[in-house]
Amino acid sequence: MCSTSSASRTITRRWTVAQADSQRFGARLEEAVDQFGPLCAGIDPHEALLDAWGLSVDAEGLGEFADRCVEAYAGRVALVKPQAAFFERFGAAGVAVLERTLDALREADTLTLLDVKRGDIGSTMAAYASAHLGPQAPTHADAITVSPFLGFGSLDPALDLAEASGDGVFVLALTSNPEGGQVQHARGDDGRTVAESIIAAVTERNAGEGRFGDTGLVVGATTGKDIADLGLAEALAASRAPLLAPGLGAQGATADGIARAFGPAAGLVLPTSSRAILAAGPDLSALRDAVTRTAGEVAAALPQP
């Protein structure tokens, strides 16, 4: 894939602005899920995967890896999630690959969710948001992930910019890493867990929206026991939040298991698979087969309304 020119990026971003004026992120996501099913496919160029694909562990190898993912994913899944850290580790050259990858997916009418997990306050949070949200952002994605653990209100600059530009934001709520429970399961003075408070704040933002609101939640695919123990299934179902559920495949989650774990909220879940699909590479046909197979399993387990 050739590097996208500045003129091409300008045209693409003007189109995105026009689209955002008439259709918010949640509505675009709903259309994509209706067409392709709820699978979110990840682009996680781990060093081990670059090696396994026979690629150099540098920006050139990264570019070849990302290009192959675009060819395999575009027009086949509802949402593609590049993990920014694996691009940023190669410095400016890696960020340039990320930029062209996001542009290529947009040109293919495939929604992108950039996994950056930004979290800060005030003008610093605003600067992070402006790097990824809105038509002038150099690494513009349809949505990004953010961390609310400096207080939900600290996310306002990102949430406000996303609303103004027609983009989306996914807020960490209940993650699968063992350390997460120390914060997310803690209870405040009102008796609610931190996770429950985050879900409530997102629900308020999504009030009155369609099937999917513009503000999503990140809830690990392997957190079923926590969802049950903390009594969160009904709150998740009422949130109207698209529920990004990383961990399908490589982390042990199955599509059927996700459906059981999320219960009444299952229709909002976007199961995310990265390494399990990417292990089929570098052959393009094998990658596409892995995408098709995984998407079919997810669609069968999580039928949409």
N, C-alpha and C positions, 0 to 999 in steps of 0.2 A: 504494500500500500504506500503510495506516495504521500509525503507530508501535505496536509491540506493548506491551500493558500489563504492569505488574509482575506482576499476578496470573497473566496468561497465561504469562509467562516462568517463573514458579515452577512452574506445572503442567507445562510442557514439560521443565524441568530435573528434576523428580521422575520423569517418565517416562524420561528419559535415565538416571538413576541406576538405576532398576529394570531397564532394559535392560542396563546395564553389569554388574549383578550376575549376569546369566545369560549374557551374550554379550560377549566381548572385542572390541576394535576389529578385529583381523584376521579374526575370524569374520564380523562384520558386513560388512566389505569384501568378503570372499569371496562372500557372498550377493549383494551388489550387483553385483559383476563377473559372476557367473553370470547375473543377470537382464538387465543392461544392456550388458555388454561392458566392456572395461578403459579406455575413454576417461575422462580427467579434463578437465573444461571449466573454463577460468579466467574470473574476473571481474577484468579489469584496466582500470579506467576512466582510461586515459591522457587527458591534456588534449586531444590530437589526436582521440581517439575521441569525447569529449564534443562537440567542435566538429563532427565529422563527423555526429554524430547530431542536430545542431541543438539541443544542450542548453547551458545556462549552465554556466560553469566555476566552480561553487560547490557547496555542500552540497545545494542543491535539485536541481541538474542531476545530481549524483552519485546522489541518491536515486532519481530517475526512471530513470537508467541501471541501477542495481542491481535495481530492481523488475522491469524488463524482462528482465534476465538470469535472475532467479528464475523468471519465467513461462516462459522458454524452456528452462531446464535442469531444473527440478524434475520428478522422475519419468521422466527421459529418459537420465540418465547415472549412472554408478556413484559419481562423486565430483565435487564442485565446489570450486574453489580460488580464493577471493578473495585478492588481493594487498593486504595490510593498508596498505602505504605510501600507496596511492592514495586510501585513506579517511582515514588519519591526517593527511594534508597539509591537510585542511580543519578540523583541530582537533576540539573536542568534538562539533560538529555532524556531522562526518564519521564519528567513532567511533560516534555514535548510529545512523547509517545502517548501519554495519558490524554493529552489534549486532542490529538488526532484520532485516538480511539473513540472518545466521546463524540467527536464530530462525525466520524464514520457511522456510528450507530444511529445518531440522529438523522443523518441523510438516508439511512435505511428504514426510517420510521419505527425505530425500536427504542423504547423507553430505557433510561439509564438511572441507576441509583448509585451514587458515588459514596463508597464506604470510607468516611473520614473521621467519624466520631468526634467532631469538633465540640469543644466546651470551654467557654471563657466568659468574660463579663464585658459589658459596655462597648467601647469603641474597638476593643480587640476582637470581641465576638462578631461585631459588625464587619470587621475586615476579613475574618475567616469566611463569613457568609458571602461577602461580595466576590470572593475568589471562585465560588462555585455556583451561586444562584443568580439568576437574572441574565438578560441577553448579552451584557457586556463582560460577563465573567470569563476569564481565560480558560478555565476548566469547567465549563457550564454543563451541569447534569440536570436531569428532570427533577431529581430529589437527592438529598444527602442524609447521612446519619449524623446525629448530634448526641451529646452527653448532657443530661440535666442535673448532674450531681454537684453543681455549684448553686443549685436552686433552679426551679423551673423557670422563674422569671428571667434568669440570665440568658435564656434562649430567645427572648423577645426580638433582638435584632435579626436573627435568622428567620424566625417565624414571620415577622413583618415583611421582610424582603421576599420570602417565598410567596406570601399571600399577594403581594403587589405584582410579582412577576409570573404568577401562575404555576410556580414550582411547588415541590413537596418537601417535607421534612419528616424523618423517622427518628423517634426519640427512644433511647435505650430505656427499658423498663425492667425486664427480668431476663438476665443473661445466664448462659449455661456454665460459665466458669465458676469453680467452687468459691473463689474469693468474693464473687458478686453478692452472695447472700448477706455478708457482713453489713453491707449498706442497704441493699434492696429489700431485705426482710426486716430491717429495723423499724420500730414503731415510734411515731411521733406522739405529741401530747394528746392528739385527738383519737389515738388508738389505731390509726390506719398505718399500714406498712408504707415505706417509701414507694414501693412498686405500685401499691394501690393509689397513692396520692398522684403519681405520675399518670396513671391511667385516667383518673378523674379529671386532671387538668387537660389532657388530650381530648377526652370526651366533651368537655365544655367547648373547646375550640372547634370541634366537628359538629356541634349542634346544628340541626337543620340542613345538613348536607345530604348528598345522595348515599348510595350504598357504601362508597368509600369516601371518607373525608380526605382533606389535603394533608392532614397531619397523621402520620402512622406511628406505630410502636414496634420496637424490636423485642421479641420474646423468643428465647432460644427454643429450638425444636425439641430439645431433650429436657425441658423444664416441666414436663407433665406433672410430676409429683409435687413440685412447688406450686403450680397452678391450683392443684387440688387442695394441698395443705393450707394455702393462703386464701382459698375460696375466691379465686379471681376469674373463673370462667364466665360468669354472668356479666361481670363488669367489662371484660374484654368484648363480649358479644354486643354490649350496648354502646361501645365506644365509637362505632363507625370507622374505626382506624384500620387501615390495611396493616396486617400483622406480619412483619418480616420475621421468618422463623429459620435462622441459619442452623445448619447441622444435619441436613438430610444427606444420608449416605455415609460419608467419611467419619462423622461423629457418632454414628450409630442409630440415628433416627430413621424411621421408615414412614412412608406416606400414610399407611393405615394407623401407625402409632400416633402420628401427629393429629389425625382426625379424632382419635379417641381422647388424646390429651387436651385438646382445645374444646371439645364438646360443642356447646351451642355457638362458639365463636369460630368454628372450623371454616365456615364460608368466607371469613375475612383473611384467612391465612395465606401467605405467600411463602411456601417452603423453598428454601434456598439450598442449592447444591453447587459446590465448586469443585473440590478435589475429586469427588467420585466421578463426575463427568470428565474432568480434564485428564484423568488417568487413562482415558481411551485414546488420547492424542499420542503422537502428532498427526496421525492420518486423519484427513478432513472427513472422509466418509464415516470413519469410526466415531469421530466426535459427533457428527450429526446424528448417527444412530443412537448414541448415548443420550443426546438431548431428547430425541423423539421418544425413546423408551422411558426415560425419567418423566418427561412431561405426561405421557400416557398413564403412568402409575399414579402420578399426583392427581390428574384429572379424574381418574376412576375413584380415588379415595376421598377426594374433596370436591364433590359436584357443586357447581355454582347455581345460585338462584335463577 
